[in-house]
Amino acid sequence: MTKIRKNHSAAFKYKVAIAALKEDKTMAALSQEFGVHVSQIKKWKAVLKDAGPSLFAEGTSRKQKEADQNIAVLHEKIGKLTVENDFLARVLGR
């Protein structure tokens, strides 16, 4: 029998990790309450602890940095295509 993988939203993971950080309930109780395995709760808790300081860091987020990199690549491509277009226009005499 195969098990169906569950895809949890980021909001759900955050909610479970916050509940685990509060430590007012045992991991087993949280596991039963949210229907998630204890090891998964521990992973989400560790991720929240590790990412915590970066959530309050100044500067751009990781998604923003990726977007900026994509924009830079696209600008480079536009420049290259413009140079090629100008060259071909001169060669063909247009």
Gaussian input, Z-matrix of N, CA and C with variables (Angstrom, degrees):
# hf/3-21g

backbone

0 1
 N
 C     1     B1
 C     2     B2     1     A1
 N     3     B3     2     A2     1     D1
 C     4     B4     3     A3     2     D2
 C     5     B5     4     A4     3     D3
 N     6     B6     5     A5     4     D4
 C     7     B7     6     A6     5     D5
 C     8     B8     7     A7     6     D6
 N     9     B9     8     A8     7     D7
 C    10    B10     9     A9     8     D8
 C    11    B11    10    A10     9     D9
 N    12    B12    11    A11    10    D10
 C    13    B13    12    A12    11    D11
 C    14    B14    13    A13    12    D12
 N    15    B15    14    A14    13    D13
 C    16    B16    15    A15    14    D14
 C    17    B17    16    A16    15    D15
 N    18    B18    17    A17    16    D16
 C    19    B19    18    A18    17    D17
 C    20    B20    19    A19    18    D18
 N    21    B21    20    A20    19    D19
 C    22    B22    21    A21    20    D20
 C    23    B23    22    A22    21    D21
 N    24    B24    23    A23    22    D22
 C    25    B25    24    A24    23    D23
 C    26    B26    25    A25    24    D24
 N    27    B27    26    A26    25    D25
 C    28    B28    27    A27    26    D26
 C    29    B29    28    A28    27    D27
 N    30    B30    29    A29    28    D28
 C    31    B31    30    A30    29    D29
 C    32    B32    31    A31    30    D30
 N    33    B33    32    A32    31    D31
 C    34    B34    33    A33    32    D32
 C    35    B35    34    A34    33    D33
 N    36    B36    35    A35    34    D34
 C    37    B37    36    A36    35    D35
 C    38    B38    37    A37    36    D36
 N    39    B39    38    A38    37    D37
 C    40    B40    39    A39    38    D38
 C    41    B41    40    A40    39    D39
 N    42    B42    41    A41    40    D40
 C    43    B43    42    A42    41    D41
 C    44    B44    43    A43    42    D42
 N    45    B45    44    A44    43    D43
 C    46    B46    45    A45    44    D44
 C    47    B47    46    A46    45    D45
 N    48    B48    47    A47    46    D46
 C    49    B49    48    A48    47    D47
 C    50    B50    49    A49    48    D48
 N    51    B51    50    A50    49    D49
 C    52    B52    51    A51    50    D50
 C    53    B53    52    A52    51    D51
 N    54    B54    53    A53    52    D52
 C    55    B55    54    A54    53    D53
 C    56    B56    55    A55    54    D54
 N    57    B57    56    A56    55    D55
 C    58    B58    57    A57    56    D56
 C    59    B59    58    A58    57    D57
 N    60    B60    59    A59    58    D58
 C    61    B61    60    A60    59    D59
 C    62    B62    61    A61    60    D60
 N    63    B63    62    A62    61    D61
 C    64    B64    63    A63    62    D62
 C    65    B65    64    A64    63    D63
 N    66    B66    65    A65    64    D64
 C    67    B67    66    A66    65    D65
 C    68    B68    67    A67    66    D66
 N    69    B69    68    A68    67    D67
 C    70    B70    69    A69    68    D68
 C    71    B71    70    A70    69    D69
 N    72    B72    71    A71    70    D70
 C    73    B73    72    A72    71    D71
 C    74    B74    73    A73    72    D72
 N    75    B75    74    A74    73    D73
 C    76    B76    75    A75    74    D74
 C    77    B77    76    A76    75    D75
 N    78    B78    77    A77    76    D76
 C    79    B79    78    A78    77    D77
 C    80    B80    79    A79    78    D78
 N    81    B81    80    A80    79    D79
 C    82    B82    81    A81    80    D80
 C    83    B83    82    A82    81    D81
 N    84    B84    83    A83    82    D82
 C    85    B85    84    A84    83    D83
 C    86    B86    85    A85    84    D84
 N    87    B87    86    A86    85    D85
 C    88    B88    87    A87    86    D86
 C    89    B89    88    A88    87    D87
 N    90    B90    89    A89    88    D88
 C    91    B91    90    A90    89    D89
 C    92    B92    91    A91    90    D90
 N    93    B93    92    A92    91    D91
 C    94    B94    93    A93    92    D92
 C    95    B95    94    A94    93    D93
 N    96    B96    95    A95    94    D94
 C    97    B97    96    A96    95    D95
 C    98    B98    97    A97    96    D96
 N    99    B99    98    A98    97    D97
 C   100   B100    99    A99    98    D98
 C   101   B101   100   A100    99    D99
 N   102   B102   101   A101   100   D100
 C   103   B103   102   A102   101   D101
 C   104   B104   103   A103   102   D102
 N   105   B105   104   A104   103   D103
 C   106   B106   105   A105   104   D104
 C   107   B107   106   A106   105   D105
 N   108   B108   107   A107   106   D106
 C   109   B109   108   A108   107   D107
 C   110   B110   109   A109   108   D108
 N   111   B111   110   A110   109   D109
 C   112   B112   111   A111   110   D110
 C   113   B113   112   A112   111   D111
 N   114   B114   113   A113   112   D112
 C   115   B115   114   A114   113   D113
 C   116   B116   115   A115   114   D114
 N   117   B117   116   A116   115   D115
 C   118   B118   117   A117   116   D116
 C   119   B119   118   A118   117   D117
 N   120   B120   119   A119   118   D118
 C   121   B121   120   A120   119   D119
 C   122   B122   121   A121   120   D120
 N   123   B123   122   A122   121   D121
 C   124   B124   123   A123   122   D122
 C   125   B125   124   A124   123   D123
 N   126   B126   125   A125   124   D124
 C   127   B127   126   A126   125   D125
 C   128   B128   127   A127   126   D126
 N   129   B129   128   A128   127   D127
 C   130   B130   129   A129   128   D128
 C   131   B131   130   A130   129   D129
 N   132   B132   131   A131   130   D130
 C   133   B133   132   A132   131   D131
 C   134   B134   133   A133   132   D132
 N   135   B135   134   A134   133   D133
 C   136   B136   135   A135   134   D134
 C   137   B137   136   A136   135   D135
 N   138   B138   137   A137   136   D136
 C   139   B139   138   A138   137   D137
 C   140   B140   139   A139   138   D138
 N   141   B141   140   A140   139   D139
 C   142   B142   141   A141   140   D140
 C   143   B143   142   A142   141   D141
 N   144   B144   143   A143   142   D142
 C   145   B145   144   A144   143   D143
 C   146   B146   145   A145   144   D144
 N   147   B147   146   A146   145   D145
 C   148   B148   147   A147   146   D146
 C   149   B149   148   A148   147   D147
 N   150   B150   149   A149   148   D148
 C   151   B151   150   A150   149   D149
 C   152   B152   151   A151   150   D150
 N   153   B153   152   A152   151   D151
 C   154   B154   153   A153   152   D152
 C   155   B155   154   A154   153   D153
 N   156   B156   155   A155   154   D154
 C   157   B157   156   A156   155   D155
 C   158   B158   157   A157   156   D156
 N   159   B159   158   A158   157   D157
 C   160   B160   159   A159   158   D158
 C   161   B161   160   A160   159   D159
 N   162   B162   161   A161   160   D160
 C   163   B163   162   A162   161   D161
 C   164   B164   163   A163   162   D162
 N   165   B165   164   A164   163   D163
 C   166   B166   165   A165   164   D164
 C   167   B167   166   A166   165   D165
 N   168   B168   167   A167   166   D166
 C   169   B169   168   A168   167   D167
 C   170   B170   169   A169   168   D168
 N   171   B171   170   A170   169   D169
 C   172   B172   171   A171   170   D170
 C   173   B173   172   A172   171   D171
 N   174   B174   173   A173   172   D172
 C   175   B175   174   A174   173   D173
 C   176   B176   175   A175   174   D174
 N   177   B177   176   A176   175   D175
 C   178   B178   177   A177   176   D176
 C   179   B179   178   A178   177   D177
 N   180   B180   179   A179   178   D178
 C   181   B181   180   A180   179   D179
 C   182   B182   181   A181   180   D180
 N   183   B183   182   A182   181   D181
 C   184   B184   183   A183   182   D182
 C   185   B185   184   A184   183   D183
 N   186   B186   185   A185   184   D184
 C   187   B187   186   A186   185   D185
 C   188   B188   187   A187   186   D186
 N   189   B189   188   A188   187   D187
 C   190   B190   189   A189   188   D188
 C   191   B191   190   A190   189   D189
 N   192   B192   191   A191   190   D190
 C   193   B193   192   A192   191   D191
 C   194   B194   193   A193   192   D192
 N   195   B195   194   A194   193   D193
 C   196   B196   195   A195   194   D194
 C   197   B197   196   A196   195   D195
 N   198   B198   197   A197   196   D196
 C   199   B199   198   A198   197   D197
 C   200   B200   199   A199   198   D198
 N   201   B201   200   A200   199   D199
 C   202   B202   201   A201   200   D200
 C   203   B203   202   A202   201   D201
 N   204   B204   203   A203   202   D202
 C   205   B205   204   A204   203   D203
 C   206   B206   205   A205   204   D204
 N   207   B207   206   A206   205   D205
 C   208   B208   207   A207   206   D206
 C   209   B209   208   A208   207   D207
 N   210   B210   209   A209   208   D208
 C   211   B211   210   A210   209   D209
 C   212   B212   211   A211   210   D210
 N   213   B213   212   A212   211   D211
 C   214   B214   213   A213   212   D212
 C   215   B215   214   A214   213   D213
 N   216   B216   215   A215   214   D214
 C   217   B217   216   A216   215   D215
 C   218   B218   217   A217   216   D216
 N   219   B219   218   A218   217   D217
 C   220   B220   219   A219   218   D218
 C   221   B221   220   A220   219   D219
 N   222   B222   221   A221   220   D220
 C   223   B223   222   A222   221   D221
 C   224   B224   223   A223   222   D222
 N   225   B225   224   A224   223   D223
 C   226   B226   225   A225   224   D224
 C   227   B227   226   A226   225   D225
 N   228   B228   227   A227   226   D226
 C   229   B229   228   A228   227   D227
 C   230   B230   229   A229   228   D228
 N   231   B231   230   A230   229   D229
 C   232   B232   231   A231   230   D230
 C   233   B233   232   A232   231   D231
 N   234   B234   233   A233   232   D232
 C   235   B235   234   A234   233   D233
 C   236   B236   235   A235   234   D234
 N   237   B237   236   A236   235   D235
 C   238   B238   237   A237   236   D236
 C   239   B239   238   A238   237   D237
 N   240   B240   239   A239   238   D238
 C   241   B241   240   A240   239   D239
 C   242   B242   241   A241   240   D240
 N   243   B243   242   A242   241   D241
 C   244   B244   243   A243   242   D242
 C   245   B245   244   A244   243   D243
 N   246   B246   245   A245   244   D244
 C   247   B247   246   A246   245   D245
 C   248   B248   247   A247   246   D246
 N   249   B249   248   A248   247   D247
 C   250   B250   249   A249   248   D248
 C   251   B251   250   A250   249   D249
 N   252   B252   251   A251   250   D250
 C   253   B253   252   A252   251   D251
 C   254   B254   253   A253   252   D252
 N   255   B255   254   A254   253   D253
 C   256   B256   255   A255   254   D254
 C   257   B257   256   A256   255   D255
 N   258   B258   257   A257   256   D256
 C   259   B259   258   A258   257   D257
 C   260   B260   259   A259   258   D258
 N   261   B261   260   A260   259   D259
 C   262   B262   261   A261   260   D260
 C   263   B263   262   A262   261   D261
 N   264   B264   263   A263   262   D262
 C   265   B265   264   A264   263   D263
 C   266   B266   265   A265   264   D264
 N   267   B267   266   A266   265   D265
 C   268   B268   267   A267   266   D266
 C   269   B269   268   A268   267   D267
 N   270   B270   269   A269   268   D268
 C   271   B271   270   A270   269   D269
 C   272   B272   271   A271   270   D270
 N   273   B273   272   A272   271   D271
 C   274   B274   273   A273   272   D272
 C   275   B275   274   A274   273   D273
 N   276   B276   275   A275   274   D274
 C   277   B277   276   A276   275   D275
 C   278   B278   277   A277   276   D276
 N   279   B279   278   A278   277   D277
 C   280   B280   279   A279   278   D278
 C   281   B281   280   A280   279   D279

   B1=1.4411
   B2=1.5286
   B3=1.3201
   B4=1.4591
   B5=1.5238
   B6=1.3142
   B7=1.4557
   B8=1.5161
   B9=1.2989
   B10=1.4608
   B11=1.5267
   B12=1.3295
   B13=1.4618
   B14=1.5137
   B15=1.3013
   B16=1.4541
   B17=1.5247
   B18=1.2996
   B19=1.4661
   B20=1.5253
   B21=1.3109
   B22=1.4555
   B23=1.5235
   B24=1.3075
   B25=1.4611
   B26=1.5175
   B27=1.3089
   B28=1.4612
   B29=1.5287
   B30=1.3197
   B31=1.4666
   B32=1.5309
   B33=1.3304
   B34=1.4654
   B35=1.5211
   B36=1.3266
   B37=1.4624
   B38=1.5289
   B39=1.3213
   B40=1.4598
   B41=1.5273
   B42=1.3234
   B43=1.4594
   B44=1.5344
   B45=1.3264
   B46=1.4612
   B47=1.5252
   B48=1.3337
   B49=1.4648
   B50=1.5305
   B51=1.3166
   B52=1.4739
   B53=1.5235
   B54=1.3255
   B55=1.4610
   B56=1.5376
   B57=1.3251
   B58=1.4676
   B59=1.5226
   B60=1.3265
   B61=1.4708
   B62=1.5316
   B63=1.3143
   B64=1.4656
   B65=1.5206
   B66=1.3268
   B67=1.4580
   B68=1.5251
   B69=1.3471
   B70=1.4531
   B71=1.5273
   B72=1.3582
   B73=1.4566
   B74=1.5224
   B75=1.3075
   B76=1.4640
   B77=1.5222
   B78=1.3214
   B79=1.4667
   B80=1.5226
   B81=1.3257
   B82=1.4648
   B83=1.5345
   B84=1.3299
   B85=1.4666
   B86=1.5255
   B87=1.3235
   B88=1.4596
   B89=1.5254
   B90=1.3250
   B91=1.4556
   B92=1.5236
   B93=1.2948
   B94=1.4538
   B95=1.5245
   B96=1.3146
   B97=1.4701
   B98=1.5256
   B99=1.3271
   B100=1.4635
   B101=1.5242
   B102=1.3197
   B103=1.4570
   B104=1.5154
   B105=1.3211
   B106=1.4713
   B107=1.5275
   B108=1.3164
   B109=1.4641
   B110=1.5323
   B111=1.3146
   B112=1.4634
   B113=1.5275
   B114=1.3289
   B115=1.4706
   B116=1.5310
   B117=1.3334
   B118=1.4616
   B119=1.5205
   B120=1.3093
   B121=1.4690
   B122=1.5249
   B123=1.3362
   B124=1.4624
   B125=1.5187
   B126=1.3426
   B127=1.4672
   B128=1.5214
   B129=1.3399
   B130=1.4558
   B131=1.5251
   B132=1.3102
   B133=1.4648
   B134=1.5285
   B135=1.3355
   B136=1.4669
   B137=1.5238
   B138=1.3289
   B139=1.4718
   B140=1.5194
   B141=1.3220
   B142=1.4703
   B143=1.5217
   B144=1.3293
   B145=1.4683
   B146=1.5201
   B147=1.3422
   B148=1.4635
   B149=1.5187
   B150=1.3256
   B151=1.4610
   B152=1.5212
   B153=1.3079
   B154=1.4540
   B155=1.5138
   B156=1.3392
   B157=1.4606
   B158=1.5323
   B159=1.3181
   B160=1.4646
   B161=1.5240
   B162=1.3287
   B163=1.4604
   B164=1.5293
   B165=1.3216
   B166=1.4588
   B167=1.5241
   B168=1.3199
   B169=1.4609
   B170=1.5254
   B171=1.3112
   B172=1.4584
   B173=1.5195
   B174=1.3021
   B175=1.4543
   B176=1.5135
   B177=1.3080
   B178=1.4514
   B179=1.5206
   B180=1.2770
   B181=1.4552
   B182=1.5257
   B183=1.3093
   B184=1.4674
   B185=1.5263
   B186=1.3261
   B187=1.4673
   B188=1.5186
   B189=1.3228
   B190=1.4603
   B191=1.5207
   B192=1.3336
   B193=1.4627
   B194=1.5262
   B195=1.3398
   B196=1.4592
   B197=1.5213
   B198=1.3292
   B199=1.4578
   B200=1.5299
   B201=1.3314
   B202=1.4597
   B203=1.5218
   B204=1.3442
   B205=1.4658
   B206=1.5233
   B207=1.3287
   B208=1.4663
   B209=1.5245
   B210=1.3126
   B211=1.4644
   B212=1.5226
   B213=1.3236
   B214=1.4623
   B215=1.5204
   B216=1.3213
   B217=1.4649
   B218=1.5287
   B219=1.3118
   B220=1.4660
   B221=1.5287
   B222=1.3316
   B223=1.4658
   B224=1.5231
   B225=1.3132
   B226=1.4653
   B227=1.5255
   B228=1.3113
   B229=1.4637
   B230=1.5263
   B231=1.3294
   B232=1.4633
   B233=1.5198
   B234=1.3312
   B235=1.4651
   B236=1.5155
   B237=1.3057
   B238=1.4713
   B239=1.5251
   B240=1.3048
   B241=1.4622
   B242=1.5317
   B243=1.3129
   B244=1.4650
   B245=1.5230
   B246=1.3400
   B247=1.4613
   B248=1.5268
   B249=1.3335
   B250=1.4654
   B251=1.5199
   B252=1.3131
   B253=1.4573
   B254=1.5255
   B255=1.3334
   B256=1.4642
   B257=1.5286
   B258=1.3235
   B259=1.4632
   B260=1.5204
   B261=1.3199
   B262=1.4618
   B263=1.5309
   B264=1.3110
   B265=1.4525
   B266=1.5311
   B267=1.3571
   B268=1.4677
   B269=1.5255
   B270=1.3154
   B271=1.4638
   B272=1.5253
   B273=1.2939
   B274=1.4589
   B275=1.5253
   B276=1.3159
   B277=1.4591
   B278=1.5028
   B279=1.2602
   B280=1.4677
   B281=1.4939
   A1=108.74
   A2=116.28
   A3=119.93
   A4=109.94
   A5=113.65
   A6=119.31
   A7=109.10
   A8=116.43
   A9=122.12
   A10=108.08
   A11=115.64
   A12=119.64
   A13=109.86
   A14=115.40
   A15=120.76
   A16=108.95
   A17=115.72
   A18=120.88
   A19=107.26
   A20=115.05
   A21=120.04
   A22=109.62
   A23=115.29
   A24=120.21
   A25=110.19
   A26=114.52
   A27=120.36
   A28=110.27
   A29=116.47
   A30=120.05
   A31=110.70
   A32=116.74
   A33=120.40
   A34=110.39
   A35=116.86
   A36=120.95
   A37=110.36
   A38=115.82
   A39=120.96
   A40=110.37
   A41=116.37
   A42=121.59
   A43=110.92
   A44=116.19
   A45=120.67
   A46=110.42
   A47=116.98
   A48=120.79
   A49=111.19
   A50=117.07
   A51=120.79
   A52=109.75
   A53=116.38
   A54=119.98
   A55=110.58
   A56=116.36
   A57=120.26
   A58=111.02
   A59=117.02
   A60=120.31
   A61=112.01
   A62=116.57
   A63=120.16
   A64=111.40
   A65=116.62
   A66=123.99
   A67=113.66
   A68=117.41
   A69=119.20
   A70=111.70
   A71=116.14
   A72=121.86
   A73=108.39
   A74=115.91
   A75=119.40
   A76=109.52
   A77=114.63
   A78=119.52
   A79=110.86
   A80=116.21
   A81=120.21
   A82=110.63
   A83=116.33
   A84=120.43
   A85=110.47
   A86=117.11
   A87=120.82
   A88=110.80
   A89=115.57
   A90=120.65
   A91=110.78
   A92=115.83
   A93=120.61
   A94=111.21
   A95=116.66
   A96=121.31
   A97=111.91
   A98=116.16
   A99=120.01
   A100=113.72
   A101=117.52
   A102=120.46
   A103=113.27
   A104=115.39
   A105=122.05
   A106=107.53
   A107=116.72
   A108=120.98
   A109=110.40
   A110=115.58
   A111=122.23
   A112=111.52
   A113=116.83
   A114=119.38
   A115=111.27
   A116=116.77
   A117=120.17
   A118=110.39
   A119=116.90
   A120=120.75
   A121=109.66
   A122=117.04
   A123=120.47
   A124=111.48
   A125=117.52
   A126=120.93
   A127=110.87
   A128=116.50
   A129=119.91
   A130=111.25
   A131=116.71
   A132=121.35
   A133=110.07
   A134=116.50
   A135=121.01
   A136=110.97
   A137=116.58
   A138=120.39
   A139=110.17
   A140=116.67
   A141=120.25
   A142=111.05
   A143=117.02
   A144=120.21
   A145=111.07
   A146=117.01
   A147=121.03
   A148=112.20
   A149=117.06
   A150=120.94
   A151=112.25
   A152=117.48
   A153=121.38
   A154=115.09
   A155=118.90
   A156=119.53
   A157=113.49
   A158=116.75
   A159=118.57
   A160=111.71
   A161=117.21
   A162=119.71
   A163=111.26
   A164=115.37
   A165=119.70
   A166=113.15
   A167=116.80
   A168=120.80
   A169=110.45
   A170=114.44
   A171=119.29
   A172=108.93
   A173=115.79
   A174=119.77
   A175=111.21
   A176=114.04
   A177=119.19
   A178=111.38
   A179=114.77
   A180=120.62
   A181=109.86
   A182=115.96
   A183=121.12
   A184=110.25
   A185=117.31
   A186=120.56
   A187=110.42
   A188=116.79
   A189=120.35
   A190=110.67
   A191=116.95
   A192=120.56
   A193=110.90
   A194=116.70
   A195=120.71
   A196=110.59
   A197=116.82
   A198=120.96
   A199=110.56
   A200=116.82
   A201=120.44
   A202=111.38
   A203=116.87
   A204=120.48
   A205=110.47
   A206=116.47
   A207=119.89
   A208=111.08
   A209=116.62
   A210=120.84
   A211=110.25
   A212=117.29
   A213=120.46
   A214=110.83
   A215=116.94
   A216=120.80
   A217=110.33
   A218=116.67
   A219=120.09
   A220=111.65
   A221=117.31
   A222=120.23
   A223=110.46
   A224=116.79
   A225=120.93
   A226=110.34
   A227=116.16
   A228=120.89
   A229=110.91
   A230=116.92
   A231=121.18
   A232=110.30
   A233=116.68
   A234=120.28
   A235=111.72
   A236=116.57
   A237=121.07
   A238=110.36
   A239=117.91
   A240=121.38
   A241=111.44
   A242=116.92
   A243=120.64
   A244=110.56
   A245=116.96
   A246=121.01
   A247=110.17
   A248=116.87
   A249=120.13
   A250=110.96
   A251=117.50
   A252=121.77
   A253=111.28
   A254=117.04
   A255=120.99
   A256=110.97
   A257=116.35
   A258=120.84
   A259=110.71
   A260=116.34
   A261=120.40
   A262=111.34
   A263=117.96
   A264=121.25
   A265=110.19
   A266=117.14
   A267=119.82
   A268=111.75
   A269=116.33
   A270=120.37
   A271=110.68
   A272=117.39
   A273=120.92
   A274=112.73
   A275=117.26
   A276=122.89
   A277=113.90
   A278=118.81
   A279=121.19
   A280=111.62
   D1=130.86
   D2=-179.51
   D3=-94.48
   D4=147.70
   D5=178.39
   D6=-95.08
   D7=145.85
   D8=178.25
   D9=-89.58
   D10=128.04
   D11=178.09
   D12=-76.60
   D13=137.61
   D14=177.87
   D15=-99.93
   D16=134.68
   D17=174.76
   D18=-106.06
   D19=113.46
   D20=-178.55
   D21=-96.94
   D22=145.31
   D23=178.35
   D24=-72.62
   D25=161.82
   D26=178.57
   D27=-63.00
   D28=-36.25
   D29=179.92
   D30=-64.94
   D31=-39.57
   D32=178.54
   D33=-65.91
   D34=-44.21
   D35=179.62
   D36=-60.88
   D37=-42.36
   D38=179.23
   D39=-62.63
   D40=-44.10
   D41=-179.55
   D42=-60.66
   D43=-44.65
   D44=179.97
   D45=-66.82
   D46=-42.64
   D47=-179.14
   D48=-64.59
   D49=-39.49
   D50=177.67
   D51=-64.17
   D52=-42.82
   D53=178.36
   D54=-61.85
   D55=-37.75
   D56=178.66
   D57=-69.15
   D58=-36.16
   D59=179.00
   D60=-67.67
   D61=-31.87
   D62=179.96
   D63=-64.14
   D64=-31.58
   D65=178.55
   D66=56.51
   D67=30.56
   D68=174.75
   D69=-88.89
   D70=-11.55
   D71=175.63
   D72=-127.68
   D73=156.55
   D74=177.42
   D75=-74.38
   D76=162.27
   D77=177.95
   D78=-61.67
   D79=-37.46
   D80=179.70
   D81=-63.80
   D82=-40.31
   D83=178.86
   D84=-66.23
   D85=-42.08
   D86=177.71
   D87=-63.99
   D88=-40.42
   D89=178.80
   D90=-60.43
   D91=-44.07
   D92=179.45
   D93=-68.87
   D94=-39.57
   D95=-177.87
   D96=-66.11
   D97=-44.27
   D98=-175.13
   D99=-97.17
   D100=-10.12
   D101=179.50
   D102=71.28
   D103=35.53
   D104=-178.77
   D105=-127.43
   D106=144.14
   D107=-179.09
   D108=-66.45
   D109=148.78
   D110=-177.85
   D111=-57.36
   D112=-41.93
   D113=-178.76
   D114=-63.78
   D115=-34.42
   D116=178.27
   D117=-68.51
   D118=-39.76
   D119=177.71
   D120=-62.39
   D121=-42.17
   D122=178.48
   D123=-62.29
   D124=-38.93
   D125=178.27
   D126=-64.23
   D127=-46.38
   D128=-179.89
   D129=-64.19
   D130=-36.67
   D131=177.89
   D132=-64.33
   D133=-43.48
   D134=178.98
   D135=-63.93
   D136=-41.06
   D137=178.57
   D138=-61.92
   D139=-43.07
   D140=179.55
   D141=-64.62
   D142=-40.84
   D143=178.56
   D144=-64.06
   D145=-42.23
   D146=-179.13
   D147=-69.61
   D148=-38.85
   D149=-176.19
   D150=-85.16
   D151=-11.76
   D152=-176.44
   D153=-50.31
   D154=-55.06
   D155=-179.08
   D156=-61.53
   D157=-33.95
   D158=-178.33
   D159=-72.39
   D160=-20.44
   D161=178.21
   D162=-66.78
   D163=-27.75
   D164=-178.63
   D165=-104.45
   D166=4.09
   D167=-178.91
   D168=-71.08
   D169=147.42
   D170=176.36
   D171=-77.04
   D172=157.33
   D173=179.34
   D174=105.58
   D175=-169.90
   D176=-175.18
   D177=-87.44
   D178=156.20
   D179=179.06
   D180=-82.36
   D181=172.91
   D182=-178.97
   D183=-63.30
   D184=-41.91
   D185=179.63
   D186=-63.34
   D187=-39.11
   D188=179.39
   D189=-66.44
   D190=-39.35
   D191=178.26
   D192=-63.86
   D193=-41.35
   D194=177.82
   D195=-63.78
   D196=-41.05
   D197=178.59
   D198=-63.82
   D199=-41.56
   D200=178.28
   D201=-63.17
   D202=-38.82
   D203=177.98
   D204=-65.22
   D205=-42.11
   D206=178.68
   D207=-62.92
   D208=-40.29
   D209=178.55
   D210=-64.54
   D211=-41.18
   D212=179.00
   D213=-62.54
   D214=-41.22
   D215=178.55
   D216=-64.16
   D217=-41.54
   D218=179.50
   D219=-66.77
   D220=-39.04
   D221=176.75
   D222=-63.16
   D223=-39.94
   D224=177.87
   D225=-62.72
   D226=-42.87
   D227=179.41
   D228=-64.13
   D229=-42.16
   D230=178.30
   D231=-61.08
   D232=-43.69
   D233=178.79
   D234=-61.78
   D235=-43.99
   D236=179.59
   D237=-62.62
   D238=-45.52
   D239=-179.45
   D240=-65.97
   D241=-35.31
   D242=177.73
   D243=-64.87
   D244=-44.55
   D245=178.34
   D246=-61.76
   D247=-44.75
   D248=178.95
   D249=-62.90
   D250=-41.58
   D251=179.77
   D252=-63.55
   D253=-43.88
   D254=178.33
   D255=-63.15
   D256=-41.65
   D257=179.35
   D258=-61.57
   D259=-48.19
   D260=-178.99
   D261=-65.53
   D262=-34.79
   D263=177.64
   D264=-64.24
   D265=-40.56
   D266=178.32
   D267=-69.02
   D268=-40.91
   D269=-178.17
   D270=-66.80
   D271=-40.85
   D272=-178.62
   D273=-82.64
   D274=-7.19
   D275=175.56
   D276=74.59
   D277=34.64
   D278=178.89
   D279=-93.16

